[in-house]
Amino acid sequence: MNNKPSDQSLQKAAQCWCDEDTKNTIMDTNLAIAFAKRLDDKNQQITILWDLLDDISTAGDMFKPEHTAYFKYVNTKCELRSSVANSLDGYELTINDI
């Protein structure tokens, strides 16, 4: 794991103490940092999976396969990824809140 979590993950971890069920719990800074590090690890995994989906989508554009049922199915699944995350510029991945 990384030594220092991202600011975004620290903020997300700190929000856990603002939930209705936990708002009366004293915040544990060490626990928040540990949780934020794990969030960063998961975000890295999500980014890797996103890149794989993007490569699959790009391959469809590059190789211009016949529009078989398989191709259409795979293409539809690739398009659905935007309901989970988006990379509008191809560099920064934004993960949507559920």
N, C-alpha and C positions, 0 to 999 in steps of 0.2 A: 504494500500500500504506500501511497505518497506520504511524505512527511507533513505537508501542509495542505489542508483541503481548500478547494476553491471558495471564493466569497459567495457564489451562488448556492453552493451546497451547504455552507454554514448558515445562510439565511433560511434555507428550506428546513434544515434541522432545527433551528431555533423556533420556527413556526409551530413545531410540535408542542411546545409549551403554551401555545395560544389556543389550542383546540379546546372545545367545551369540556371534554373529559379530563384534560390535563392542566387547565389554566390555573389551578390552585396548587400545582406541584412546583416546588422550587427547582429552578433550572440547574442542571448539572453540566457545567461547561465541558468537562472531559468527555462525558457521554455525547454531548452535541458534536464535538470535534470528531470523535470516533465514528459517529453516524454519518457525518458529512464526508469523511474519507470513503466510507462504503458507498455513499451516493455517487461520488466521483468515479469509483470503480465501475459501478453499474452504468453510469453515463458513458464511460469509455467502451463498455461492451455494446451498448446501444449504438454508438457511433460506428463501431466495426460492422455490426449487422446492417446498419443503414447503408454503409458503403458497399456491402455485398449486394444488397437490393438495387442500389443505384447502378452497379456494374451490370447486373442482369438486365435492367431496363435499357441501359446504354447499348448492350450487345444486340438487343432487338432493333435499335436504330442503325447500328453499324452494319449488321449482316443482312438486314432486310429479309428475314425469313418469310416463307409463305405464311399467310394468315390462317393457320390451322386452328382447330379448337384448342390445342395445347398452347399455342402462341397467344391466342386471345385470353385464355385463362391466366397464364403467367403475367401478361401485360396488365390485366385487371387487378391482380394481386399486388403488382408493383405500384399501381396507382393508388391503391387503398392505404399504402404506407403513410400518405399525407394526413390521414386521420390520427396518426400516432405522433409523427414528427415531420418537420419540413426543413429543407435546406434551399432557400430561395436563390442564394448566390453560389451554391456549390461548395461553400467553405464552412460556414457556421451552421451547426445543426440545432434547431430549436425543437425541444420535446414538448408536446402539448400536455397540459394538465388534464387529468381524467376527471 
